[in-house]
Amino acid sequence: MKTWGAISLAAAALCVPSRLDAGAIYGSIFFNGAGLKGAAITLACGGETVKGATLDDGSYRITTPEGRCTFTVAGSFGTASAEVTSASSATRYSFEVVKGAGGFELRRQ
Amino acid sequence: MADPEKKGHRTWIEISQVVAMPLVTLVVGYLLNSSISSSQTRDSNLRLYADMMGRREEADSALRKDMFRSILDTFVAKTTGDKADPEAEVLNLELLAYNFHESLDLGPLFKHVQRQLQARSKDAGEEPKDRSLLWRLERVAEEVKERQLAAISESGRVERGELDVTKSGAGAWSLGKSLIEMKPGEQRGGATLCLSFASRDFVSAATEPVSHYRQFRVEFLDFAADRREVELALAVSRPLARAECERLQDSGVERANIETEAQFWVGPFGFPMIDNTRLSRSERCSVSVIRILDNSVTVAISYFPASRASLKDKPYYDEVLQDLLRNPSASSAR
């Protein structure tokens, strides 16, 4: 049930149509040295929020409005966030989920 | 009875001793002389051949330089009042492409003429002549790419396939036998291939060519229909063992194996010999768009030795030095 949910979420993320003022953010999320499978991703860009999920290999691709966004990934560790910038051309953001002083955080790869 | 016989033998031995020395000197002298003479003849022939080749190359270069300058001038030395003749521009580009595709990146010039033709079509309405010129432009580029891919495949590896721009992830790609199949139901961000070619191994300095295996992961990011270009992300692994290369690795291992990553837009005017990615061990790889039909993009992924890259491609000095130290004969053949 959980897997189907993740698959539908991933499919929904991949089906987001590209817009004229939108850019894509793509990459992979790693946790404990392996790709993070089926993790929910939320991108908050100004007042707009875009959701997506990672695939089986931990990779993702989300179309977002251009500008600065807060990238949040949720998994068994809780949640971890980082600031990203979306541009007209696709931008790669690959992260490793690591334990920091105040909980888990995203370290760019 | 025995004494005269012995005396006769001694006489013969004495005669032989006297004759043998000059005879041996004569034979050795003759052999030495003929060896030096043949070596000199060979050297002189080689010098003559090198000289002739040099002169021919010089004459050829001068001719090509003049030709190149006169053709290029038609593109760059236009005054503002001059109106470009699109047919002449396409013809000039054809001449440049067929004669200089190995030494120049003609992609920007192709795009420039394409933009001009597209703008003309917009201003004056779609004319059959402009459509035919745009088609001619893409056909020339396709022919040049095919020539380059044929040269590359002689000593490297070329994998062809299709990309469906309406899909995403690994499912957007349909590639040949180099594609590593995923488990049923598995979803990945990109397609992974295992490509190899036989080459001298500079690391082990083996005299016989050995096969180099690398994994290539291609990810489709975006499609610009107006520019007729696709945006791709390419990740290439370090050289792997065959068994390791031919199976999908765990994403953590796959990431650790990555040697080079590149993200780029590629369209019909990206030529593999010129527009490629550098890899270690004097190797190159390239993703070329052969043609675009509606939502289907025909691509060719090539993996080849740097010796097959264009004349414009300059190997790094440290790379040449390393090759030279590891394998002098291979480096001299570059």
Contacts between the chains, C-beta under 8 A, distances in Angstrom:
chain1	res1	chain2	res2	distance
A	7	B	187	6.9
A	10	B	187	6.2
A	14	B	168	4.3
A	14	B	169	6.2
A	15	B	168	8.0
A	18	B	222	6.9
A	24	B	221	5.9
A	24	B	222	6.2
A	26	B	189	7.2
A	26	B	219	7.1
A	26	B	221	6.2
A	26	B	233	7.0
A	28	B	189	7.2
A	28	B	251	6.6
A	28	B	255	7.1
A	30	B	251	7.2
A	30	B	252	6.4
A	30	B	255	6.8
A	33	B	252	4.4
A	34	B	250	6.1
A	34	B	251	6.1
A	34	B	252	4.4
A	35	B	250	7.6
A	35	B	251	3.1
A	35	B	252	6.6
A	55	B	169	6.4
A	55	B	187	4.3
A	55	B	188	5.8
A	55	B	189	5.6
A	56	B	186	5.0
A	56	B	187	5.1
A	56	B	188	6.1
A	57	B	187	8.0
A	57	B	188	4.6
A	57	B	189	6.2
A	57	B	251	4.4
A	57	B	254	7.6
A	58	B	251	5.0
A	59	B	169	7.9
A	59	B	188	6.6
A	59	B	189	2.9
A	59	B	190	7.2
A	59	B	219	7.6
A	59	B	251	7.7
A	60	B	189	7.1
A	61	B	168	6.6
A	61	B	169	7.8
A	61	B	189	6.6
A	61	B	219	7.9
A	61	B	221	7.1
A	89	B	222	7.6
A	89	B	231	6.8
A	89	B	265	7.8
A	90	B	221	4.1
A	90	B	222	5.7
A	90	B	231	5.7
A	90	B	233	7.5
A	90	B	263	6.8
A	92	B	233	6.6
A	92	B	261	8.0
A	92	B	263	6.3
A	94	B	255	8.0
A	109	B	255	7.5
